[in-house]
């Protein structure tokens, strides 16, 4: 089983215990199969931040190894001939799309896609990342964003062009896009955006009368936290599976009959919610069409 110290080279598609996956310790650019650390300088806009560009093959890139090659984000965007940052849409990432091994796997399936994706650490209040009441194809309970008063949760803001957004919309299943305008999300650099979008699915796993947050995700919350491995152990017991754990994990991914049985059980453990901070959007705004500001970062 995987709990603490999850390996960076293994993602949820390799084993569901990994979900949502280890979180990088800094903002980063994912490009050409690896991470490139972003410095997170306070009061510096996202396009002016410094990227430490890695040339090795390790997926952790300059998050784990030093690099003397440095560019601003906007310099790299111009160098690659990509959509400028001001023409991109701010989109929240909070589940396995922050896991480096998961990113490498997804882009290996679509080698023609440009994998230039910025990830900026941020904090959001009154929102937590909790287990959903349904199964992902790889056998994990995936993440959803839910209303939790007083919570302070680490999330990540990416910046996508409209083509990337359309592609993501086709891969997010039952999730729909919602918009946040309540000013409760700020990057670690202190930058704040008038609007941020996120994939939203209002169905959480209810355990002993409470939502459950993920141990992997930093934050402050009144909710209990669990590892995915322990959530799956509980589901194995609840459904009465008598075989070994790894047999259960295998069947959960490949046995259609067991998956249907699990889906029926999870429907009885579902809590439907509405998050007042996330509303239906009226179109999708790029950075140049919204206000931006800098807020003093809390010590």
Backbone bond lengths (Angstrom), bond angles and torsions (degrees), N, CA, C in turn:
res aa  C-N    CA-C-N  psi(-1)  N-CA   C-N-CA  omega(-1)  CA-C   N-CA-C  phi
1 X - - - 1.468 - - 1.524 109.40 -
2 X 1.315 115.23 152.11 1.458 121.03 179.43 1.523 109.29 -112.70
3 X 1.322 115.13 123.85 1.468 120.60 173.74 1.534 107.43 -128.62
4 X 1.342 116.77 -103.09 1.462 119.70 178.38 1.533 110.29 -67.42
5 X 1.317 114.40 157.84 1.466 121.57 174.36 1.532 112.45 54.67
6 X 1.316 115.60 48.15 1.460 119.61 177.24 1.530 109.74 -64.80
7 X 1.327 118.00 136.56 1.475 120.09 -178.76 1.521 112.12 -68.86
8 X 1.316 116.56 141.27 1.467 120.41 -177.77 1.523 112.43 -75.20
9 X 1.330 117.84 -16.61 1.463 120.48 -177.40 1.525 113.11 -88.29
10 X 1.333 117.50 -2.77 1.464 121.52 -178.82 1.518 108.95 -117.75
11 X 1.334 116.72 133.08 1.456 121.70 179.72 1.513 111.94 -115.91
12 X 1.326 118.06 176.53 1.465 122.04 179.56 1.522 114.39 -57.66
13 X 1.328 118.11 -29.85 1.463 118.91 177.19 1.525 111.35 -68.77
14 X 1.339 117.33 -22.71 1.459 120.88 175.23 1.521 111.08 -80.56
15 X 1.330 116.31 -40.32 1.468 121.35 179.07 1.527 108.28 -158.82
16 X 1.355 117.89 129.17 1.472 119.54 -175.57 1.524 114.42 -65.06
17 X 1.354 117.82 -21.90 1.468 119.64 177.32 1.527 111.83 -57.07
18 X 1.321 116.91 -27.56 1.465 120.76 -176.29 1.526 111.49 -66.71
19 X 1.333 117.66 -29.18 1.471 121.62 -172.98 1.533 111.28 -58.39
20 X 1.352 119.97 139.13 1.467 127.44 -2.13 1.521 114.26 -80.11
21 X 1.322 116.19 -6.04 1.457 119.99 175.45 1.513 112.96 107.24
22 X 1.342 116.97 157.34 1.466 120.64 178.54 1.519 111.36 -62.70
23 X 1.333 116.31 139.68 1.459 121.53 -178.13 1.526 110.29 -95.22
24 X 1.316 118.59 130.54 1.464 120.53 174.34 1.530 111.49 -58.73
25 X 1.311 115.90 153.74 1.464 121.41 -175.73 1.516 112.91 -88.34
26 X 1.325 118.02 2.60 1.461 121.77 -178.04 1.519 109.10 -153.07
27 X 1.321 115.98 159.54 1.461 120.02 167.76 1.529 108.62 -58.40
28 X 1.330 116.08 153.15 1.460 118.65 -176.16 1.524 111.07 -157.95
29 X 1.308 114.44 161.64 1.455 123.10 168.63 1.515 107.39 -104.04
30 X 1.339 117.04 128.66 1.464 120.08 170.46 1.527 107.52 -96.23
31 X 1.323 115.90 120.75 1.470 119.96 -176.54 1.518 109.14 -156.43
32 X 1.307 116.49 133.02 1.460 123.80 177.13 1.524 111.67 56.20
33 X 1.354 114.28 42.53 1.456 120.26 171.12 1.504 116.61 81.98
34 X 1.336 117.80 11.55 1.465 119.08 -179.91 1.519 111.12 -155.23
35 X 1.329 115.07 168.69 1.460 122.01 -177.94 1.522 110.75 -95.24
36 X 1.329 115.18 143.76 1.463 122.88 178.07 1.529 106.64 -126.63
37 X 1.312 116.53 116.18 1.468 121.23 -172.23 1.527 112.01 -63.91
38 X 1.333 115.47 137.83 1.466 123.20 173.39 1.521 107.81 -107.05
39 X 1.322 118.09 136.82 1.462 122.08 -167.64 1.531 115.27 -70.02
40 X 1.314 119.58 -24.44 1.470 123.06 -178.02 1.536 112.31 62.87
41 X 1.325 116.60 48.37 1.464 119.72 177.87 1.525 110.07 -73.97
42 X 1.315 115.36 132.87 1.461 120.79 -178.22 1.527 110.72 -68.55
43 X 1.336 115.23 141.47 1.470 123.62 177.19 1.528 113.12 65.11
44 X 1.318 116.43 24.15 1.464 121.92 175.27 1.526 107.60 -116.65
45 X 1.342 118.99 126.17 1.472 120.45 -178.45 1.526 111.85 -64.58
46 X 1.320 115.86 159.08 1.467 120.60 -171.88 1.523 112.50 -56.92
47 X 1.332 118.19 -38.92 1.460 119.63 -175.95 1.531 112.84 -73.88
48 X 1.346 117.34 -15.40 1.467 121.41 179.77 1.530 112.23 -98.03
49 X 1.316 118.43 -3.99 1.458 121.30 -179.64 1.530 110.82 -65.95
50 X 1.336 115.63 150.78 1.461 122.14 -177.50 1.530 110.39 -90.17
51 X 1.331 115.01 130.84 1.463 122.19 176.64 1.527 109.02 -105.66
52 X 1.335 116.78 129.09 1.465 122.02 173.65 1.526 107.00 -91.43
53 X 1.319 115.87 101.49 1.462 120.99 -169.37 1.525 110.99 -83.67
54 X 1.338 115.67 126.36 1.469 122.06 -176.80 1.524 110.79 -95.39
55 X 1.333 116.16 147.70 1.464 121.34 178.11 1.532 112.70 -116.61
56 X 1.319 118.94 -8.11 1.462 120.92 179.49 1.517 111.72 -74.58
57 X 1.334 116.61 -174.12 1.459 122.07 -177.07 1.522 113.00 -102.55
58 X 1.330 118.51 -14.72 1.464 120.54 -177.76 1.522 110.43 -64.63
59 X 1.336 116.99 135.51 1.465 121.11 -176.94 1.524 112.12 -61.08
60 X 1.343 117.71 -26.03 1.467 121.13 179.88 1.521 112.38 -74.74
61 X 1.336 117.35 -17.79 1.457 121.37 175.08 1.512 113.36 49.19
62 X 1.343 116.46 -133.37 1.465 120.92 -177.32 1.522 112.91 -81.28
63 X 1.338 118.16 3.72 1.466 119.40 167.54 1.522 110.10 -71.16
64 X 1.336 116.13 -27.31 1.464 120.80 -177.84 1.522 113.18 -113.30
65 X 1.332 117.43 -24.72 1.458 121.39 -175.61 1.526 109.63 -126.62
66 X 1.331 116.28 144.53 1.461 120.30 -177.43 1.524 110.94 -70.56
67 X 1.338 114.66 152.92 1.461 120.87 177.82 1.518 108.82 -144.43
68 X 1.323 116.02 135.09 1.468 120.06 178.83 1.523 111.98 -94.77
69 X 1.327 117.68 -4.56 1.462 122.32 -178.00 1.529 109.02 -88.85
70 X 1.321 116.82 117.31 1.459 120.56 -174.49 1.527 111.31 -129.97
71 X 1.339 114.38 142.46 1.465 121.93 176.26 1.521 107.72 -143.82
72 X 1.326 116.12 156.96 1.457 117.67 165.72 1.530 107.77 -78.43
73 X 1.333 115.48 160.90 1.462 119.78 178.90 1.527 110.69 -58.52
74 X 1.334 116.82 -44.36 1.465 118.82 -177.30 1.523 111.74 -67.00
75 X 1.328 118.02 -31.21 1.467 120.50 175.60 1.530 110.67 -64.01
76 X 1.321 116.54 -42.88 1.463 120.01 179.07 1.522 111.83 -66.64
77 X 1.338 116.33 -39.48 1.466 120.23 178.49 1.528 110.05 -60.58
78 X 1.335 116.78 -45.29 1.470 120.53 178.34 1.528 110.84 -64.78
79 X 1.324 116.11 -42.67 1.463 121.55 -178.77 1.529 111.41 -59.41
80 X 1.335 116.42 -37.61 1.464 121.48 -179.12 1.524 112.69 -88.26
81 X 1.336 117.51 -4.87 1.460 120.93 -179.78 1.518 113.32 66.68
82 X 1.335 116.68 38.57 1.463 121.97 -174.64 1.521 111.90 -103.57
83 X 1.321 116.00 171.29 1.462 122.29 178.95 1.525 110.06 -60.29
84 X 1.343 119.09 128.71 1.467 121.42 178.76 1.530 111.58 -58.56
85 X 1.321 116.04 154.05 1.462 120.91 -178.21 1.522 111.29 -58.84
86 X 1.337 118.28 -39.29 1.463 120.42 -176.86 1.530 112.55 -66.66
87 X 1.343 117.23 -15.57 1.466 121.27 177.71 1.528 111.98 -100.32
88 X 1.318 116.10 15.96 1.466 120.94 -179.71 1.525 110.96 -109.45
89 X 1.328 115.36 162.99 1.463 123.25 -176.04 1.529 108.75 -107.60
90 X 1.348 118.89 128.24 1.467 120.42 178.33 1.529 111.07 -74.40
91 X 1.327 115.66 124.79 1.464 122.19 -174.09 1.520 109.60 -132.11
92 X 1.322 116.26 132.03 1.457 121.87 -178.21 1.528 111.38 -75.07
93 X 1.332 116.19 140.19 1.467 122.85 168.85 1.523 106.84 -121.73
94 X 1.330 116.83 132.96 1.465 117.91 -175.88 1.528 113.80 -145.70
95 X 1.330 118.85 -9.04 1.461 121.21 -179.68 1.513 111.09 -108.76
96 X 1.331 116.49 -131.02 1.461 120.31 -175.63 1.520 113.34 -76.24
97 X 1.333 118.54 -8.04 1.466 119.55 178.48 1.519 112.87 -72.13
98 X 1.338 117.21 0.98 1.461 121.20 172.82 1.532 109.98 -101.63
99 X 1.325 117.11 -7.82 1.465 122.77 -179.56 1.529 109.18 -80.74
100 X 1.330 117.17 121.80 1.465 121.11 -173.97 1.528 112.19 -62.04
101 X 1.326 117.39 -41.73 1.464 119.74 179.65 1.522 111.16 -64.82
102 X 1.326 116.48 -35.40 1.463 120.14 177.76 1.532 110.62 -66.33
103 X 1.326 115.82 -41.44 1.463 119.64 178.14 1.527 111.00 -62.28
104 X 1.319 115.92 -45.33 1.468 119.19 -179.93 1.529 110.61 -61.70
105 X 1.330 117.22 -40.42 1.465 120.44 179.23 1.526 111.04 -64.27
106 X 1.332 117.14 -48.33 1.465 120.24 -177.26 1.522 111.78 -60.40
107 X 1.322 116.20 -42.95 1.464 118.36 -177.93 1.526 112.03 -75.59
108 X 1.342 117.89 -21.60 1.464 119.78 174.67 1.521 110.96 -67.46
109 X 1.342 116.67 -25.75 1.461 121.14 177.72 1.525 111.75 -80.05
110 X 1.337 115.93 -18.17 1.470 121.16 -178.44 1.525 109.11 -131.44
111 X 1.331 117.88 67.28 1.468 120.65 -172.71 1.522 114.51 -64.45
112 X 1.326 117.97 -17.24 1.466 120.05 -179.98 1.528 112.64 -83.17
113 X 1.331 116.93 -10.83 1.461 120.42 -179.56 1.520 110.60 -80.89
114 X 1.320 116.53 141.65 1.461 120.62 174.07 1.526 108.60 -74.97
115 X 1.325 116.65 125.27 1.466 120.22 -175.31 1.532 112.98 -98.47
116 X 1.306 117.50 26.48 1.471 122.25 178.90 1.531 108.62 -77.95
117 X 1.343 116.72 101.04 1.461 121.08 -178.10 1.526 109.43 -132.83
118 X 1.313 116.19 125.63 1.464 122.36 177.11 1.524 109.80 -89.14
119 X 1.319 115.91 138.71 1.467 121.58 176.66 1.527 108.63 -128.44
120 X 1.326 115.39 112.59 1.464 120.43 178.35 1.524 109.47 -109.62
121 X 1.329 115.16 126.24 1.467 119.20 176.93 1.521 109.97 -65.70
122 X 1.322 114.94 144.48 1.459 120.91 -179.28 1.519 108.95 -149.27
123 X 1.315 114.98 168.03 1.467 121.14 173.35 1.514 108.82 -125.63
124 X 1.328 115.49 135.54 1.456 121.24 176.22 1.520 108.64 -122.51
125 X 1.323 116.49 140.61 1.459 121.25 178.78 1.523 110.36 -104.92
126 X 1.325 114.84 153.80 1.473 123.78 179.52 1.523 112.85 63.52
127 X 1.313 117.39 18.11 1.469 123.88 174.34 1.522 108.04 -136.19
128 X 1.334 116.44 137.29 1.462 119.80 173.87 1.521 109.17 -128.80
129 X 1.326 115.18 160.28 1.463 122.23 178.60 1.521 107.51 -101.83
130 X 1.334 116.30 114.09 1.462 121.30 -171.90 1.528 110.52 -125.18
131 X 1.330 115.13 168.48 1.464 120.93 179.12 1.521 110.46 -74.30
132 X 1.317 116.21 131.64 1.452 121.30 174.96 1.522 111.41 -79.55
133 X 1.319 116.52 164.18 1.466 121.75 -175.76 1.527 111.45 -97.37
134 X 1.319 116.53 45.59 1.464 121.09 -178.90 1.522 108.44 -156.68
135 X 1.324 116.12 165.65 1.456 121.59 -177.15 1.517 111.68 -99.71
136 X 1.322 115.90 135.21 1.459 120.73 168.15 1.529 108.33 -76.64
137 X 1.331 118.39 160.54 1.473 120.58 179.97 1.523 113.45 -56.26
138 X 1.339 117.63 -29.09 1.464 120.93 -178.30 1.523 112.60 -90.14
139 X 1.346 118.29 6.33 1.452 120.92 170.10 1.510 117.15 95.57
140 X 1.320 119.12 10.82 1.463 122.26 178.38 1.522 110.52 -104.69
141 X 1.335 115.69 159.56 1.458 120.82 167.28 1.527 106.84 -82.57
142 X 1.323 119.33 114.11 1.465 120.70 -175.89 1.524 112.72 -79.55
143 X 1.316 115.37 171.45 1.460 121.99 -175.30 1.522 111.83 -87.28
144 X 1.337 114.75 146.69 1.463 122.68 168.60 1.527 107.27 -134.72
145 X 1.338 116.81 156.73 1.464 120.22 175.15 1.523 108.15 -96.17
146 X 1.343 115.47 131.40 1.460 121.21 -174.27 1.524 110.30 -132.38
147 X 1.340 117.77 156.28 1.463 120.86 178.78 1.528 111.27 -76.03
148 X 1.330 116.31 123.22 1.463 121.92 176.21 1.523 106.90 -139.26
149 X 1.310 116.88 105.11 1.464 121.81 -175.81 1.524 110.76 -59.65
150 X 1.325 115.93 129.66 1.454 121.70 177.26 1.515 115.12 85.52
151 X 1.315 118.18 -8.29 1.465 120.67 -179.84 1.525 110.87 -67.92
152 X 1.324 116.08 146.35 1.462 123.56 171.81 1.523 106.59 -127.10
153 X 1.318 116.79 115.37 1.460 121.12 -167.83 1.519 111.54 -127.46
154 X 1.334 115.54 136.73 1.461 119.61 173.66 1.522 109.71 -75.28
155 X 1.327 115.14 127.00 1.465 122.50 173.22 1.524 106.92 -133.84
156 X 1.320 116.24 178.66 1.456 121.25 -177.81 1.513 108.85 -131.01
157 X 1.319 116.91 140.78 1.460 121.36 177.35 1.525 108.53 -109.77
158 X 1.328 115.13 124.79 1.458 121.64 174.56 1.524 108.40 -107.48
159 X 1.316 116.26 168.52 1.467 121.04 -179.65 1.522 108.12 -131.45
160 X 1.329 116.29 112.46 1.466 121.29 -172.97 1.523 110.49 -115.78
161 X 1.326 115.83 149.37 1.464 118.62 171.75 1.529 108.25 -85.88
162 X 1.315 116.67 174.36 1.469 119.37 -173.45 1.532 112.06 -66.78
163 X 1.308 117.26 -32.27 1.465 119.81 177.82 1.527 110.82 -66.23
164 X 1.332 116.21 -43.03 1.459 119.94 177.28 1.527 110.98 -63.64
165 X 1.340 116.56 -39.29 1.458 120.28 179.69 1.528 110.96 -62.89
166 X 1.316 116.82 -42.10 1.466 120.32 178.49 1.525 110.94 -62.55
167 X 1.322 116.82 -39.76 1.457 120.75 178.00 1.526 110.49 -64.05
168 X 1.327 116.73 -45.89 1.460 120.51 179.54 1.520 111.39 -61.55
169 X 1.317 116.73 -39.40 1.466 120.18 179.52 1.528 111.38 -58.23
170 X 1.322 116.50 -32.74 1.463 120.17 -179.07 1.521 112.46 -77.95
171 X 1.330 117.20 -14.68 1.465 119.92 -175.84 1.520 113.45 -108.56
172 X 1.317 118.20 -1.89 1.464 120.24 -173.93 1.528 114.01 -97.27
173 X 1.321 118.13 11.38 1.455 121.31 172.06 1.510 113.61 57.66
174 X 1.337 116.15 -123.07 1.468 121.73 -174.75 1.526 113.39 -81.30
175 X 1.329 117.39 -8.52 1.458 120.17 179.58 1.533 109.92 -67.56
176 X 1.335 115.40 146.20 1.463 121.37 174.12 1.525 108.32 -122.82
177 X 1.323 116.41 158.81 1.459 119.98 179.31 1.521 110.99 -83.52
178 X 1.325 115.44 134.18 1.459 122.67 173.45 1.530 108.98 -124.57
179 X 1.321 115.24 163.90 1.469 121.59 -175.81 1.522 110.24 -121.33
180 X 1.329 115.15 137.92 1.467 122.07 177.36 1.529 109.11 -109.23
181 X 1.340 116.40 123.98 1.465 121.22 178.80 1.526 112.28 -125.55
182 X 1.316 117.53 8.71 1.461 120.03 -170.29 1.522 114.54 -87.61
183 X 1.324 117.42 4.36 1.461 119.75 174.74 1.510 114.92 69.59
184 X 1.332 117.71 24.18 1.463 120.69 -176.91 1.524 112.92 -101.15
185 X 1.321 117.07 9.37 1.463 120.98 -178.96 1.522 109.42 -122.95
186 X 1.335 116.00 127.52 1.460 121.95 -179.54 1.522 109.43 -137.25
187 X 1.326 116.90 134.96 1.459 120.44 175.55 1.524 110.35 -65.99
188 X 1.331 116.74 158.43 1.463 121.35 175.61 1.523 111.11 -60.64
189 X 1.319 117.02 -23.56 1.461 121.59 178.17 1.525 112.24 -78.93
190 X 1.319 117.03 -8.06 1.457 121.77 -178.32 1.511 114.14 96.64
191 X 1.336 117.70 -3.78 1.463 119.44 -177.42 1.525 110.86 -79.92
192 X 1.331 113.45 143.37 1.467 121.71 -177.97 1.519 108.59 -130.93
193 X 1.338 115.79 141.82 1.462 121.80 -179.26 1.522 110.09 -118.82
194 X 1.318 115.23 144.16 1.462 120.81 -179.23 1.526 111.76 -58.13
195 X 1.318 116.63 -37.68 1.462 121.67 -178.44 1.529 109.77 -136.23
196 X 1.334 114.97 143.92 1.463 122.04 171.15 1.525 106.83 -139.48
197 X 1.321 116.60 142.54 1.461 121.22 -177.51 1.528 109.81 -109.76
198 X 1.333 115.54 156.50 1.467 120.04 179.16 1.519 110.18 -154.41
199 X 1.323 115.24 153.63 1.461 120.13 172.94 1.527 108.80 -80.55
200 X 1.322 114.34 133.68 1.470 121.79 -166.68 1.523 109.36 -132.19
201 X 1.321 116.07 132.61 1.466 121.53 175.41 1.528 106.76 -145.15
202 X 1.329 118.31 109.89 1.471 121.39 -167.52 1.524 114.76 -84.60
203 X 1.328 116.45 53.23 1.463 120.80 179.76 1.528 108.82 -137.30
204 X 1.332 116.57 112.15 1.458 121.81 -177.41 1.526 110.78 -112.82
205 X 1.317 115.08 151.76 1.461 122.45 174.88 1.527 108.34 -74.67
206 X 1.325 116.32 124.53 1.464 121.83 -178.09 1.525 108.81 -101.96
207 X 1.326 115.85 115.37 1.464 122.12 -178.74 1.524 108.92 -120.49
208 X 1.317 115.83 117.37 1.467 121.84 179.83 1.526 111.17 51.07
209 X 1.334 114.94 42.71 1.457 121.14 175.94 1.508 115.63 78.96
210 X 1.333 118.30 11.80 1.469 121.03 -175.49 1.519 110.63 -140.53
211 X 1.337 115.85 150.57 1.454 120.22 165.91 1.529 108.36 -68.08
212 X 1.335 116.37 163.39 1.464 121.67 179.93 1.520 108.95 -128.15
213 X 1.326 116.55 124.76 1.460 120.52 176.69 1.527 109.70 -91.74
214 X 1.328 115.96 167.98 1.461 121.16 -177.51 1.529 111.07 -94.02
215 X 1.341 115.56 135.86 1.462 120.89 179.15 1.528 111.98 -62.13
216 X 1.333 117.23 -27.50 1.466 120.91 -176.89 1.524 113.11 -66.66
217 X 1.323 116.91 -24.72 1.465 120.82 -167.88 1.528 110.68 -98.75
218 X 1.337 118.69 115.52 1.461 120.93 -179.86 1.523 111.84 -61.63
219 X 1.318 115.35 147.91 1.454 119.60 177.07 1.510 112.17 162.98
220 X 1.320 114.82 175.08 1.464 122.74 175.15 1.520 107.33 -120.54
221 X 1.337 116.53 126.76 1.455 119.83 -174.38 1.518 109.93 -159.58
222 X 1.318 115.77 151.70 1.464 121.06 175.23 1.528 111.82 -78.37
223 X 1.318 117.65 -10.43 1.461 121.27 -177.34 1.526 111.83 -77.19
224 X 1.333 117.52 150.31 1.466 120.24 171.06 1.519 110.32 -69.45
225 X 1.332 115.96 150.55 1.466 121.92 179.29 1.521 109.59 -115.59
226 X 1.326 116.51 142.64 1.464 121.47 178.56 1.522 110.08 -141.49
227 X 1.332 114.91 153.96 1.452 120.65 169.41 1.525 108.96 -78.50
228 X 1.317 117.12 150.44 1.459 120.83 175.64 1.535 110.88 -56.32
229 X 1.331 116.90 -38.03 1.464 120.47 -179.59 1.520 111.52 -57.44
230 X 1.325 116.78 -40.77 1.465 120.18 -178.76 1.525 111.61 -75.33
231 X 1.321 117.28 -32.41 1.466 119.98 173.14 1.529 110.30 -61.79
232 X 1.328 116.86 -43.82 1.460 120.44 179.90 1.522 111.55 -67.43
233 X 1.334 117.59 -35.59 1.469 120.24 175.42 1.526 110.87 -60.31
234 X 1.332 116.37 -42.37 1.462 120.18 178.89 1.525 111.34 -65.41
235 X 1.323 116.81 -41.77 1.464 119.93 178.90 1.524 111.02 -64.01
236 X 1.317 117.17 -38.44 1.469 121.40 176.58 1.521 110.48 -58.67
237 X 1.325 116.10 -43.69 1.461 120.51 179.38 1.523 111.82 -68.73
238 X 1.334 116.51 -43.45 1.468 120.49 -177.90 1.525 112.36 -62.67
239 X 1.312 115.95 -36.04 1.465 118.72 -176.97 1.526 112.13 -86.75
240 X 1.349 116.04 -8.08 1.455 120.57 176.06 1.516 114.88 76.72
241 X 1.332 116.05 31.91 1.467 119.66 179.23 1.524 108.83 -76.36
242 X 1.350 116.93 124.78 1.455 120.71 -173.24 1.508 115.88 -94.21
243 X 1.323 118.55 -8.84 1.459 120.93 -177.16 1.515 112.78 -81.95
244 X 1.332 115.30 -176.76 1.458 120.83 178.23 1.525 110.42 -68.24
245 X 1.318 115.61 160.28 1.460 120.42 -175.61 1.529 112.02 -60.98
246 X 1.321 117.79 -47.15 1.463 119.24 -177.69 1.525 111.77 -66.56
247 X 1.331 117.11 -28.90 1.463 119.71 172.26 1.527 110.09 -64.10
248 X 1.329 115.08 -42.51 1.467 120.50 178.39 1.526 110.78 -60.89
249 X 1.335 116.32 -45.13 1.465 120.42 179.49 1.527 110.28 -60.47
250 X 1.316 116.90 -44.32 1.468 120.71 179.36 1.525 110.83 -62.44
251 X 1.334 116.56 -47.11 1.460 120.56 -178.97 1.528 111.36 -65.11
252 X 1.317 115.58 -34.97 1.467 120.08 -179.57 1.526 111.26 -62.65
253 X 1.300 116.08 -28.12 1.463 120.96 -178.80 1.531 112.42 -91.06
254 X 1.324 117.48 -30.97 1.457 119.62 -168.31 1.524 115.07 -121.58
255 X 1.325 117.86 -14.09 1.463 120.95 -178.21 1.525 109.35 -95.45
256 X 1.331 116.67 105.95 1.461 120.80 -176.92 1.507 113.26 -60.96
257 X 1.328 117.40 -35.49 1.463 121.34 -179.95 1.527 111.08 -65.06
258 X 1.340 116.41 -44.75 1.465 119.65 178.62 1.523 110.64 -65.92
259 X 1.312 117.40 -40.00 1.466 120.05 179.34 1.529 111.13 -62.02
260 X 1.330 117.04 -40.55 1.463 119.86 177.70 1.522 111.04 -64.26
261 X 1.327 116.17 -41.53 1.464 120.65 178.13 1.528 110.56 -62.82
262 X 1.330 115.92 -42.40 1.463 120.49 179.22 1.527 110.87 -65.91
263 X 1.317 117.17 -39.70 1.464 121.00 178.80 1.521 111.07 -61.75
264 X 1.331 116.94 -41.57 1.472 120.48 177.63 1.522 110.77 -63.45
265 X 1.326 116.97 -41.70 1.458 120.39 179.70 1.527 111.14 -65.19
266 X 1.332 116.50 -42.11 1.459 120.04 -178.51 1.526 112.04 -66.15
267 X 1.323 117.52 -28.77 1.465 119.75 176.03 1.522 111.50 -61.97
268 X 1.334 116.43 -31.09 1.465 120.61 177.81 1.523 111.90 -79.08
269 X 1.323 116.81 -11.57 1.468 121.97 179.73 1.525 110.83 -112.36
270 X 1.321 115.86 22.56 1.463 122.40 -176.07 1.525 111.17 -94.91
271 X 1.314 115.58 138.35 1.467 121.92 171.25 1.526 107.48 -121.40
272 X 1.333 115.43 115.78 1.460 120.26 176.73 1.524 109.27 -85.18
273 X 1.319 117.43 137.43 1.463 120.87 -176.60 1.521 109.86 -136.95
274 X 1.321 115.30 167.91 1.464 122.03 170.41 1.518 107.55 -127.04
275 X 1.313 116.59 132.58 1.468 120.58 -179.83 1.525 108.44 -104.09
276 X 1.337 118.02 110.18 1.467 120.11 -175.83 1.522 114.24 -66.83
277 X 1.341 117.75 -18.96 1.468 120.11 179.93 1.526 112.84 -81.50
278 X 1.329 116.57 -10.92 1.464 120.68 -177.87 1.520 108.73 -120.63
279 X 1.329 116.25 112.28 1.461 121.85 -172.50 1.528 110.73 -113.85
280 X 1.325 115.72 164.53 1.461 119.74 176.60 1.528 109.22 -68.03
281 X 1.325 117.48 130.38 1.472 120.06 -176.35 1.521 112.46 -79.72
282 X 1.316 114.47 152.24 1.462 121.17 171.76 1.525 107.15 -109.13
283 X 1.329 116.04 77.21 1.454 120.90 -173.70 1.519 110.84 87.21
284 X 1.326 115.66 174.88 1.456 121.50 -177.95 1.522 109.45 -126.16
285 X 1.326 115.36 122.43 1.460 122.27 -172.13 1.527 111.02 -98.16
286 X 1.314 116.08 137.01 1.457 121.13 173.17 1.529 109.26 -84.24
287 X 1.325 115.87 168.74 1.466 120.09 -177.51 1.524 112.69 -58.61
288 X 1.330 117.54 -36.26 1.466 118.61 -177.30 1.525 111.97 -70.48
289 X 1.322 117.55 -13.54 1.463 121.51 179.84 1.523 112.77 -105.85
290 X 1.326 116.33 20.44 1.468 119.79 176.99 1.522 109.53 -142.68
291 X 1.309 116.22 160.48 1.459 120.68 177.94 1.523 110.00 -79.63
292 X 1.337 114.38 147.33 1.460 121.94 177.27 1.518 107.70 -130.25
293 X 1.313 116.79 147.97 1.463 120.10 179.29 1.519 109.15 -149.87
294 X 1.336 114.64 165.51 1.458 120.94 176.72 1.520 108.91 -112.23
295 X 1.307 115.30 132.69 1.455 120.63 176.92 1.513 108.64 -116.64
296 X 1.313 115.17 144.60 1.462 119.31 -179.74 1.516 108.80 -66.52
297 X 1.326 115.49 127.41 1.455 120.53 -178.51 1.518 110.12 -73.23
298 X 1.337 115.31 137.81 1.463 119.70 177.92 1.516 109.71 -70.37
299 X 1.350 116.93 142.39 1.466 118.97 -179.90 1.517 111.53 -67.42
